[in-house]
Amino acid sequence: MNYEEYSLSQLEDWMGDLLSNNEVSPQDIFNTIKKSVNDTYEYHKHQSSRSYELLGLLNGYDRGVAAEEIADEKSKYWYDYDRNDPNRENPFISKLKENVNGAE
């Protein structure tokens, strides 16, 4: 039995135990499961935020910079091109034309 099967088997046993206990209501089971999932979510959200902040510091951003400002900064490879604008020239095609014309 692998870890996944073991964990699911344990959950099945716990659910069986809870459902056979007349002192535990279905609402109690629901509330406990929901709290557990929420606690796990909040823990990982907090850890993700801390990691994101550290990554920002490692990339040279000050502590006072909001995460949204970091996320909005464009890469040097970013280009302003809307594929839905039929009148806008594709920058890749124009560079290809320049390279072909320059090589002749």
C-alpha positions in Angstrom: 0.0 0.0 0.0 1.5 3.4 -1.0 1.1 6.6 1.0 -1.8 7.9 -1.1 -3.8 4.6 -0.5 -2.9 4.7 3.2 -4.0 8.3 3.6 -7.3 7.7 1.8 -7.9 4.5 3.8 -7.3 6.5 7.0 -9.8 9.1 5.9 -12.4 6.4 5.1 -11.8 4.8 8.6 -12.2 8.2 10.3 -15.3 9.0 8.4 -16.8 5.7 9.3 -15.9 6.2 12.9 -17.5 9.7 12.9 -20.6 8.7 11.2 -21.2 5.8 13.6 -20.8 8.1 16.6 -24.2 9.5 17.6 -22.7 12.3 19.5 -21.1 13.9 16.4 -23.5 15.7 14.1 -23.1 15.9 10.3 -22.7 19.6 10.8 -19.8 19.1 13.2 -18.1 16.8 10.6 -18.7 19.4 7.9 -17.4 22.3 10.1 -14.3 20.3 11.0 -13.4 19.4 7.4 -14.0 22.9 6.3 -11.8 24.3 9.1 -9.1 21.9 8.2 -9.1 22.8 4.5 -9.2 26.5 5.3 -6.4 26.2 7.9 -4.2 24.4 5.3 -5.1 27.0 2.7 -4.2 29.9 5.0 -0.9 28.3 6.1 0.2 27.8 2.5 -1.0 31.3 1.5 1.1 32.8 4.3 4.1 30.7 3.3 3.7 31.7 -0.4 3.5 35.4 0.6 6.7 35.1 2.6 8.5 33.3 -0.2 7.3 35.9 -2.7 8.5 38.7 -0.5 11.9 37.0 -0.1 12.1 36.4 -3.8 11.4 40.2 -4.3 14.3 41.0 -1.9 16.6 38.6 -3.7 15.7 40.3 -7.0 16.6 43.7 -5.5 13.2 45.1 -4.5 12.8 47.0 -1.2 10.6 45.8 1.5 8.3 48.7 1.0 7.4 47.7 -2.6 3.9 46.2 -2.9 3.7 42.7 -4.4 1.3 44.1 -7.0 4.0 46.5 -8.2 6.5 43.7 -8.6 4.0 41.6 -10.5 3.2 44.5 -12.8 6.8 45.1 -13.8 7.4 43.9 -17.4 10.2 41.6 -18.4 12.7 42.9 -20.9 11.2 40.3 -23.3 7.7 41.7 -22.9 6.2 43.5 -25.9 3.1 45.5 -26.3 1.2 43.6 -29.0 -2.5 43.0 -29.2 -3.2 40.0 -31.5 -6.8 41.1 -31.7 -6.0 44.5 -33.3 -5.9 43.8 -37.1 -4.2 47.1 -37.8 -1.3 46.5 -35.5 1.9 45.3 -37.1 3.3 42.1 -35.6 6.7 43.0 -34.1 8.1 39.6 -34.9 7.3 39.8 -38.6 8.8 43.3 -38.8 12.0 42.1 -37.2 12.1 39.1 -39.5 11.7 41.5 -42.5 14.5 43.7 -41.2 16.8 40.7 -40.8 16.0 39.4 -44.3 16.4 42.8 -45.9 19.6 43.5 -44.0 21.1 40.1 -45.0 20.7 40.8 -48.8 
